Amino acid sequence: MIADPTYRGFALDADTALALLQWQAEMGADEPCLDTPLDRYDLPDRAGAAPAPEPAAPPVTKPRDEAKDLVAHAETLASAATTLAELATAQESFDGIELKKGARNFCFCDGNPTARVMIIGEAPGEEEDRLGRPFVGRAGQLLDLMFGAIGLSREAVDAERALYITNVLTWRPPGNRRPEPAEIAMMLPFLTRHVELVQPQVLVLMGNTPCIAALNQQGILKLRGKWTTAFGLPTLPMAHPAYLLRTPLAKRDAWADLLSLAAKLEG
């Protein structure tokens, strides 16, 4: 607070008053006041005038739920696709997701669409964004080695030994960040239709994001290795190869999961 321009009853000259004012401001004074308290609520109305009426509040309007509209539009586009080519065209044309503006390439799929095993990953990384194919970076190279160890390959012509690979997101998130819930929700109709058109026998969910999309669950280290059902199909969650690169000791669990998948296919 700031006192009036007197000091102990003595008048102050302008320079001294200004110096005192600056000193009090430096000490934290932020509001002028009198020597004695003033009850502003006890003051009479100015000239007996009635207080001005408060402006009427604007009418409350329900904001448009843009996110739901985008998901509905994605569902319409996806459901109209009757082939994988049509689905790819529909998904690539979908402008509701901001990731599309910053990505280099649309990464739809890789491998053999007649494969018994369909792998669903998270999103393209730097190499995938550059080449327009999922799982082609270091994590993708490890994935090929992993599934090659049980006789499966994305290059195989024989459906019995083939792999088909896609991601929840088909555009790279900036800085390889984790996909946001709204982005997953917008891509889920396309992913659902993707699975319907491929009609694999088994799904493999690589990492947390596909588990969130397909199972509405997360915590891949608890989910991995436990068979469940997603999109009406037998589904095996597994740790993402990128995690295995950071945590080599987890490769033992991944090998157990691969053996479980091989047994499922043989059965």
Contacts in CASP RR format, 6 or more apart in sequence:
PFRMAT RR
TARGET T0000
AUTHOR 0000-0000-0000
METHOD contacts of the structure
MODEL  1
MIADPTYRGFALDADTALALLQWQAEMGADEPCLDTPLDRYDLPDRAGAA
PAPEPAAPPVTKPRDEAKDLVAHAETLASAATTLAELATAQESFDGIELK
KGARNFCFCDGNPTARVMIIGEAPGEEEDRLGRPFVGRAGQLLDLMFGAI
GLSREAVDAERALYITNVLTWRPPGNRRPEPAEIAMMLPFLTRHVELVQP
QVLVLMGNTPCIAALNQQGILKLRGKWTTAFGLPTLPMAHPAYLLRTPLA
KRDAWADLLSLAAKLEG
1 24 0 8 1.000
1 29 0 8 1.000
1 30 0 8 1.000
1 31 0 8 1.000
1 32 0 8 1.000
1 33 0 8 1.000
2 21 0 8 1.000
2 24 0 8 1.000
2 25 0 8 1.000
2 29 0 8 1.000
2 31 0 8 1.000
2 32 0 8 1.000
2 33 0 8 1.000
3 20 0 8 1.000
3 24 0 8 1.000
3 33 0 8 1.000
3 35 0 8 1.000
4 34 0 8 1.000
4 35 0 8 1.000
5 11 0 8 1.000
5 12 0 8 1.000
5 17 0 8 1.000
6 12 0 8 1.000
7 20 0 8 1.000
12 20 0 8 1.000
45 51 0 8 1.000
67 182 0 8 1.000
67 185 0 8 1.000
67 186 0 8 1.000
70 96 0 8 1.000
70 97 0 8 1.000
70 186 0 8 1.000
71 185 0 8 1.000
71 186 0 8 1.000
71 188 0 8 1.000
71 189 0 8 1.000
73 94 0 8 1.000
73 96 0 8 1.000
74 94 0 8 1.000
74 96 0 8 1.000
74 186 0 8 1.000
74 187 0 8 1.000
74 188 0 8 1.000
74 189 0 8 1.000
74 190 0 8 1.000
75 189 0 8 1.000
77 90 0 8 1.000
77 91 0 8 1.000
77 93 0 8 1.000
77 94 0 8 1.000
77 189 0 8 1.000
77 190 0 8 1.000
78 87 0 8 1.000
78 90 0 8 1.000
78 91 0 8 1.000
78 189 0 8 1.000
78 190 0 8 1.000
78 192 0 8 1.000
78 193 0 8 1.000
79 189 0 8 1.000
79 193 0 8 1.000
80 86 0 8 1.000
80 90 0 8 1.000
81 87 0 8 1.000
81 89 0 8 1.000
81 90 0 8 1.000
81 193 0 8 1.000
81 197 0 8 1.000
82 197 0 8 1.000
83 197 0 8 1.000
84 109 0 8 1.000
84 113 0 8 1.000
84 194 0 8 1.000
84 197 0 8 1.000
84 198 0 8 1.000
87 190 0 8 1.000
87 193 0 8 1.000
87 194 0 8 1.000
87 197 0 8 1.000
88 106 0 8 1.000
88 108 0 8 1.000
88 109 0 8 1.000
90 190 0 8 1.000
91 106 0 8 1.000
91 108 0 8 1.000
91 170 0 8 1.000
91 187 0 8 1.000
91 190 0 8 1.000
92 106 0 8 1.000
92 108 0 8 1.000
92 170 0 8 1.000
94 100 0 8 1.000
94 186 0 8 1.000
94 190 0 8 1.000
96 186 0 8 1.000
97 171 0 8 1.000
97 183 0 8 1.000
97 186 0 8 1.000
97 187 0 8 1.000
99 169 0 8 1.000
99 171 0 8 1.000
99 172 0 8 1.000
99 173 0 8 1.000
99 174 0 8 1.000
99 183 0 8 1.000
100 106 0 8 1.000
100 171 0 8 1.000
102 171 0 8 1.000
102 172 0 8 1.000
102 174 0 8 1.000
103 124 0 8 1.000
103 129 0 8 1.000
103 171 0 8 1.000
103 172 0 8 1.000
104 129 0 8 1.000
104 130 0 8 1.000
104 132 0 8 1.000
104 172 0 8 1.000
105 124 0 8 1.000
105 129 0 8 1.000
105 130 0 8 1.000
105 131 0 8 1.000
105 132 0 8 1.000
106 132 0 8 1.000
106 170 0 8 1.000
106 171 0 8 1.000
107 124 0 8 1.000
107 128 0 8 1.000
107 129 0 8 1.000
107 132 0 8 1.000
107 133 0 8 1.000
107 134 0 8 1.000
107 167 0 8 1.000
107 170 0 8 1.000
107 171 0 8 1.000
107 172 0 8 1.000
108 166 0 8 1.000
108 170 0 8 1.000
109 134 0 8 1.000
109 164 0 8 1.000
109 165 0 8 1.000
109 166 0 8 1.000
109 194 0 8 1.000
110 133 0 8 1.000
110 134 0 8 1.000
110 135 0 8 1.000
110 136 0 8 1.000
110 154 0 8 1.000
110 164 0 8 1.000
110 165 0 8 1.000
110 166 0 8 1.000
111 154 0 8 1.000
111 155 0 8 1.000
111 162 0 8 1.000
111 163 0 8 1.000
111 164 0 8 1.000
111 165 0 8 1.000
112 154 0 8 1.000
112 156 0 8 1.000
112 157 0 8 1.000
112 159 0 8 1.000
112 162 0 8 1.000
112 163 0 8 1.000
112 164 0 8 1.000
113 164 0 8 1.000
113 198 0 8 1.000
114 159 0 8 1.000
114 162 0 8 1.000
114 164 0 8 1.000
115 156 0 8 1.000
115 159 0 8 1.000
115 162 0 8 1.000
115 163 0 8 1.000
115 164 0 8 1.000
115 198 0 8 1.000
115 200 0 8 1.000
116 159 0 8 1.000
116 160 0 8 1.000
116 162 0 8 1.000
116 200 0 8 1.000
116 201 0 8 1.000
116 202 0 8 1.000
116 265 0 8 1.000
117 147 0 8 1.000
117 152 0 8 1.000
117 162 0 8 1.000
117 163 0 8 1.000
117 164 0 8 1.000
117 200 0 8 1.000
117 201 0 8 1.000
117 202 0 8 1.000
117 203 0 8 1.000
117 204 0 8 1.000
117 261 0 8 1.000
117 265 0 8 1.000
118 163 0 8 1.000
118 164 0 8 1.000
118 165 0 8 1.000
118 166 0 8 1.000
118 195 0 8 1.000
118 198 0 8 1.000
118 200 0 8 1.000
118 202 0 8 1.000
118 203 0 8 1.000
118 204 0 8 1.000
119 135 0 8 1.000
119 143 0 8 1.000
119 147 0 8 1.000
119 163 0 8 1.000
119 164 0 8 1.000
119 165 0 8 1.000
119 166 0 8 1.000
119 203 0 8 1.000
119 204 0 8 1.000
119 206 0 8 1.000
120 166 0 8 1.000
120 167 0 8 1.000
120 168 0 8 1.000
120 191 0 8 1.000
120 203 0 8 1.000
120 204 0 8 1.000
120 205 0 8 1.000
120 206 0 8 1.000
120 210 0 8 1.000
120 213 0 8 1.000
120 214 0 8 1.000
121 134 0 8 1.000
121 135 0 8 1.000
121 165 0 8 1.000
121 166 0 8 1.000
121 167 0 8 1.000
121 168 0 8 1.000
121 205 0 8 1.000
121 206 0 8 1.000
121 207 0 8 1.000
121 209 0 8 1.000
121 210 0 8 1.000
121 240 0 8 1.000
122 167 0 8 1.000
122 168 0 8 1.000
122 169 0 8 1.000
122 178 0 8 1.000
122 179 0 8 1.000
122 206 0 8 1.000
122 207 0 8 1.000
122 208 0 8 1.000
122 209 0 8 1.000
122 210 0 8 1.000
122 240 0 8 1.000
123 167 0 8 1.000
123 168 0 8 1.000
123 169 0 8 1.000
123 170 0 8 1.000
123 171 0 8 1.000
123 172 0 8 1.000
123 173 0 8 1.000
123 176 0 8 1.000
123 179 0 8 1.000
123 209 0 8 1.000
124 132 0 8 1.000
124 134 0 8 1.000
124 167 0 8 1.000
124 169 0 8 1.000
124 170 0 8 1.000
124 171 0 8 1.000
124 172 0 8 1.000
125 137 0 8 1.000
125 172 0 8 1.000
125 176 0 8 1.000
126 137 0 8 1.000
126 172 0 8 1.000
126 176 0 8 1.000
127 136 0 8 1.000
127 137 0 8 1.000
127 138 0 8 1.000
128 134 0 8 1.000
128 135 0 8 1.000
128 136 0 8 1.000
128 137 0 8 1.000
128 172 0 8 1.000
129 171 0 8 1.000
129 172 0 8 1.000
134 165 0 8 1.000
134 166 0 8 1.000
134 167 0 8 1.000
135 143 0 8 1.000
135 144 0 8 1.000
135 165 0 8 1.000
135 241 0 8 1.000
138 242 0 8 1.000
138 245 0 8 1.000
139 240 0 8 1.000
139 241 0 8 1.000
139 242 0 8 1.000
139 245 0 8 1.000
140 241 0 8 1.000
142 241 0 8 1.000
142 244 0 8 1.000
142 245 0 8 1.000
143 165 0 8 1.000
143 206 0 8 1.000
143 241 0 8 1.000
144 153 0 8 1.000
144 154 0 8 1.000
146 241 0 8 1.000
146 254 0 8 1.000
146 258 0 8 1.000
147 153 0 8 1.000
147 163 0 8 1.000
147 258 0 8 1.000
149 255 0 8 1.000
149 258 0 8 1.000
150 258 0 8 1.000
150 259 0 8 1.000
150 261 0 8 1.000
150 262 0 8 1.000
151 161 0 8 1.000
151 262 0 8 1.000
152 161 0 8 1.000
152 162 0 8 1.000
152 163 0 8 1.000
153 161 0 8 1.000
153 162 0 8 1.000
153 163 0 8 1.000
154 162 0 8 1.000
154 163 0 8 1.000
154 164 0 8 1.000
154 165 0 8 1.000
156 162 0 8 1.000
156 163 0 8 1.000
164 198 0 8 1.000
164 200 0 8 1.000
166 191 0 8 1.000
166 194 0 8 1.000
167 210 0 8 1.000
168 179 0 8 1.000
168 184 0 8 1.000
168 187 0 8 1.000
168 188 0 8 1.000
168 191 0 8 1.000
168 209 0 8 1.000
168 210 0 8 1.000
168 213 0 8 1.000
169 179 0 8 1.000
169 183 0 8 1.000
169 184 0 8 1.000
169 187 0 8 1.000
169 209 0 8 1.000
170 187 0 8 1.000
170 190 0 8 1.000
173 179 0 8 1.000
173 183 0 8 1.000
178 208 0 8 1.000
178 209 0 8 1.000
179 209 0 8 1.000
181 212 0 8 1.000
184 209 0 8 1.000
184 212 0 8 1.000
184 213 0 8 1.000
187 213 0 8 1.000
188 213 0 8 1.000
191 213 0 8 1.000
191 214 0 8 1.000
192 231 0 8 1.000
195 203 0 8 1.000
195 231 0 8 1.000
195 233 0 8 1.000
196 231 0 8 1.000
200 233 0 8 1.000
201 233 0 8 1.000
201 234 0 8 1.000
201 265 0 8 1.000
202 233 0 8 1.000
202 234 0 8 1.000
202 235 0 8 1.000
202 236 0 8 1.000
202 261 0 8 1.000
202 264 0 8 1.000
202 265 0 8 1.000
203 214 0 8 1.000
203 230 0 8 1.000
203 231 0 8 1.000
203 233 0 8 1.000
203 234 0 8 1.000
203 235 0 8 1.000
203 236 0 8 1.000
204 235 0 8 1.000
204 236 0 8 1.000
204 237 0 8 1.000
204 238 0 8 1.000
204 261 0 8 1.000
205 211 0 8 1.000
205 214 0 8 1.000
205 215 0 8 1.000
205 230 0 8 1.000
205 235 0 8 1.000
205 236 0 8 1.000
205 237 0 8 1.000
205 238 0 8 1.000
206 238 0 8 1.000
206 239 0 8 1.000
206 240 0 8 1.000
206 241 0 8 1.000
207 220 0 8 1.000
207 237 0 8 1.000
207 238 0 8 1.000
207 239 0 8 1.000
207 240 0 8 1.000
207 243 0 8 1.000
208 218 0 8 1.000
208 219 0 8 1.000
208 220 0 8 1.000
208 240 0 8 1.000
210 237 0 8 1.000
211 217 0 8 1.000
211 218 0 8 1.000
211 219 0 8 1.000
211 220 0 8 1.000
211 223 0 8 1.000
211 237 0 8 1.000
212 218 0 8 1.000
214 230 0 8 1.000
214 231 0 8 1.000
214 235 0 8 1.000
215 223 0 8 1.000
215 228 0 8 1.000
215 230 0 8 1.000
215 235 0 8 1.000
215 237 0 8 1.000
217 223 0 8 1.000
220 237 0 8 1.000
220 238 0 8 1.000
220 239 0 8 1.000
220 240 0 8 1.000
220 243 0 8 1.000
221 239 0 8 1.000
223 237 0 8 1.000
224 237 0 8 1.000
224 238 0 8 1.000
224 239 0 8 1.000
224 253 0 8 1.000
224 257 0 8 1.000
225 236 0 8 1.000
225 237 0 8 1.000
225 238 0 8 1.000
225 253 0 8 1.000
225 256 0 8 1.000
225 257 0 8 1.000
225 260 0 8 1.000
226 236 0 8 1.000
226 237 0 8 1.000
227 234 0 8 1.000
227 235 0 8 1.000
227 236 0 8 1.000
227 260 0 8 1.000
227 264 0 8 1.000
228 235 0 8 1.000
228 236 0 8 1.000
228 237 0 8 1.000
229 235 0 8 1.000
234 264 0 8 1.000
236 257 0 8 1.000
236 260 0 8 1.000
236 261 0 8 1.000
236 264 0 8 1.000
238 254 0 8 1.000
238 257 0 8 1.000
239 250 0 8 1.000
239 253 0 8 1.000
239 254 0 8 1.000
239 257 0 8 1.000
243 250 0 8 1.000
244 250 0 8 1.000
244 251 0 8 1.000
244 254 0 8 1.000
END
